[in-house]
């Protein structure tokens, strides 16, 4: 019994040391903002929003003279706004094109790995699809759930607009740039996609794996569950990096934010929000 107690004390002590180490790392990362004042505006990819918001709250809580705003709009909007000087950081869920870099003089800072998953309503009996079925559904060739083992009901298709990095990765890596049905309902963000799918038991769509929760049902792809672990080990193929982008060299305060996201403290936020840190 005494031996077990000693083991417990050692484990508690180790846990305390780890917690203390994480707190010190978090504090050290925030020290970079000491003496800085001003604003940071962020716009673009909606997958990024939970990470950006959490980081912004941490920074502004400690340094009230710093103001950080975060809005979505999609990767295309992120590129446009940062390129035109309308925001300081433009978030994208895809790599910048050569044309975007040359047109606006953009610099890019990858910070996380994410996957894109096909999702349905939790009440849907279908648990998985293969690549052929996904392509047929999103092109409009398959229109009834019965054709893929579900109930006899029309499929309600949901997609994102063309400014979405999530859509672009899904279209390129899973649909192989094939046609998407013009009858699909368009939603503006990952969050809106979750709401739409959760409210319609015959719906199907796609979202960032980092946004999956109990309100939607991720569907296996070719027998592989869309999880961050499977995205990391390569068994799930529909993956992408998340990027922060700036026009030219970042200002001191913007660089401090980028460094914070890519620091151990930022990596902890990335993990907590369901993504995989790159470093």
KAJO-V37056 format. One record per residue. N is the residue number from 1. RES is the residue in one letter. PHI is phi in radians with two decimals (none if undefined). NEAR is the number of other ideal C-beta (glycine too) atoms within 8 Angstrom. Layout:
N;RES;PHI;NEAR  N;RES;PHI;NEAR
//
This chain:
1;X;none;4  2;X;-1.11;5  3;X;-1.08;6  4;X;-1.13;7  5;X;-1.11;8  6;X;-1.11;8  7;X;-1.07;8  8;X;-1.07;8  9;X;-1.11;8  10;X;-1.10;8  11;X;-1.11;8  12;X;-1.08;8  13;X;-1.11;8  14;X;-1.12;8  15;X;-1.07;8  16;X;-1.13;8  17;X;-1.13;8  18;X;-1.11;8  19;X;-1.06;8  20;X;-1.10;8  21;X;-1.09;8  22;X;-1.13;11  23;X;-1.11;8  24;X;-1.14;8  25;X;-1.12;11  26;X;-1.12;12  27;X;-1.11;8  28;X;-1.10;8  29;X;-1.12;13  30;X;-1.29;13  31;X;-1.05;7  32;X;-1.09;8  33;X;-1.61;13  34;X;-1.04;6  35;X;1.45;4  36;X;-1.59;11  37;X;-2.36;6  38;X;2.29;8  39;X;-2.16;8  40;X;-2.30;14  41;X;-1.93;10  42;X;-2.22;17  43;X;-2.60;16  44;X;2.24;19  45;X;-0.89;15  46;X;-1.38;14  47;X;-1.10;13  48;X;-1.31;13  49;X;-0.94;12  50;X;-1.03;10  51;X;-1.18;15  52;X;-1.08;11  53;X;-1.12;9  54;X;-1.13;11  55;X;-1.08;14  56;X;-1.07;13  57;X;-1.10;8  58;X;-1.05;12  59;X;-1.20;14  60;X;-1.21;11  61;X;-1.11;7  62;X;-1.47;7  63;X;-2.21;11  64;X;-1.09;5  65;X;-1.41;6  66;X;-1.86;14  67;X;-2.09;7  68;X;-2.16;13  69;X;-1.99;9  70;X;-2.29;9  71;X;-2.45;6  72;X;-1.66;11  73;X;2.04;12  74;X;1.82;16  75;X;-1.06;16  76;X;-1.06;11  77;X;-1.17;13  78;X;-1.04;17  79;X;-1.10;16  80;X;-1.08;10  81;X;-1.18;13  82;X;-1.20;19  83;X;-1.14;12  84;X;-1.62;7  85;X;1.34;5  86;X;-1.58;8  87;X;-2.63;11  88;X;-1.54;11  89;X;-2.27;16  90;X;-1.87;18  91;X;-1.51;16  92;X;-2.37;16  93;X;-1.72;17  94;X;-2.67;10  95;X;-1.23;7  96;X;-1.18;12  97;X;-1.46;6  98;X;-1.05;6  99;X;-1.15;6  100;X;-1.14;11  101;X;-1.12;11  102;X;-1.27;7  103;X;-1.15;7  104;X;-1.89;11  105;X;1.19;8  106;X;-1.47;15  107;X;-2.04;10  108;X;-2.16;11  109;X;-2.34;10  110;X;-1.22;8  111;X;-2.47;12  112;X;-2.69;12  113;X;-1.93;14  114;X;-2.43;17  115;X;-2.04;15  116;X;-2.07;16  117;X;-2.01;14  118;X;-1.41;13  119;X;-2.26;15  120;X;-2.31;12  121;X;-1.21;12  122;X;-0.99;9  123;X;-1.41;5  124;X;-1.27;11  125;X;-1.28;7  126;X;-1.27;11  127;X;-1.88;6  128;X;-2.87;9  129;X;-2.42;12  130;X;-1.74;8  131;X;-1.01;9  132;X;-1.08;6  133;X;-1.15;10  134;X;-1.08;13  135;X;-1.07;12  136;X;-1.19;9  137;X;-1.20;14  138;X;-1.34;12  139;X;-1.55;11  140;X;1.64;11  141;X;-1.29;6  142;X;-1.79;10  143;X;-2.15;7  144;X;-2.26;9  145;X;-1.08;14  146;X;-1.06;9  147;X;-1.22;6  148;X;-2.13;10  149;X;1.60;6  150;X;-1.71;9  151;X;-1.36;6  152;X;-1.37;5  153;X;-2.72;9  154;X;-1.14;7  155;X;-1.40;11  156;X;-1.77;9  157;X;-1.60;14  158;X;-2.19;13  159;X;-2.46;13  160;X;-1.98;12  161;X;-1.35;9  162;X;-1.27;6  163;X;-1.43;8  164;X;-1.42;13  165;X;-1.20;14  166;X;-1.05;17  167;X;-1.10;12  168;X;-1.09;12  169;X;-1.15;14  170;X;-1.05;12  171;X;-1.13;11  172;X;-1.32;9  173;X;-1.55;12  174;X;-1.92;14  175;X;-1.56;13  176;X;0.92;7  177;X;1.11;5  178;X;-1.35;8  179;X;-1.19;5  180;X;-2.00;10  181;X;-1.06;9  182;X;-1.22;5  183;X;-1.47;5  184;X;-1.12;10  185;X;-1.35;8  186;X;-1.71;8  187;X;-2.07;11  188;X;-1.54;10  189;X;-2.80;11  190;X;-1.07;11  191;X;-1.10;9  192;X;-1.16;9  193;X;-1.10;16  194;X;-1.03;14  195;X;-1.08;9  196;X;-1.08;13  197;X;-1.18;17  198;X;-1.14;10  199;X;-1.64;6  200;X;-2.38;9  201;X;-1.24;6  202;X;-1.87;10  203;X;-1.50;13  204;X;-2.52;12  205;X;-2.81;13  206;X;-2.57;12  207;X;-2.51;15  208;X;-1.05;14  209;X;-1.02;15  210;X;-1.12;11  211;X;-1.74;13  212;X;-1.20;12  213;X;-2.53;6  214;X;-1.21;4  215;X;-1.34;8  216;X;-2.30;14  217;X;-2.03;9  218;X;-1.22;12  219;X;-1.73;14  220;X;-1.08;11  221;X;-1.98;17  222;X;0.92;7  223;X;1.49;5  224;X;-1.88;9  225;X;-1.25;7  226;X;-1.34;17  227;X;-2.18;10  228;X;-1.14;13  229;X;-1.11;6  230;X;-1.23;12  231;X;-1.17;14  232;X;-1.17;8  233;X;-1.48;6  234;X;1.58;5  235;X;-1.32;5  236;X;-1.80;13  237;X;-1.53;7  238;X;-1.56;13  239;X;-2.18;11  240;X;-2.73;13  241;X;-1.66;9  242;X;-1.83;16  243;X;-2.23;14  244;X;-1.88;13  245;X;-2.28;16  246;X;-2.24;15  247;X;-1.58;9  248;X;1.21;7  249;X;-1.20;5  250;X;-1.14;10  251;X;-1.17;7  252;X;-1.04;7  253;X;-1.26;12  254;X;-1.20;12  255;X;-1.10;9  256;X;-1.09;11  257;X;-1.16;13  258;X;-1.06;13  259;X;-1.11;10  260;X;-1.13;15  261;X;-1.05;13  262;X;-1.66;11  263;X;-1.49;10  264;X;-0.96;9  265;X;-1.13;14  266;X;-1.18;15  267;X;-1.06;11  268;X;-1.11;10  269;X;-1.15;13  270;X;-0.98;14  271;X;-1.12;10  272;X;-1.06;7  273;X;-1.52;10  274;X;1.63;10  275;X;-1.93;13  276;X;-2.02;11  277;X;-1.09;11  278;X;-1.40;9  279;X;-1.52;4
//
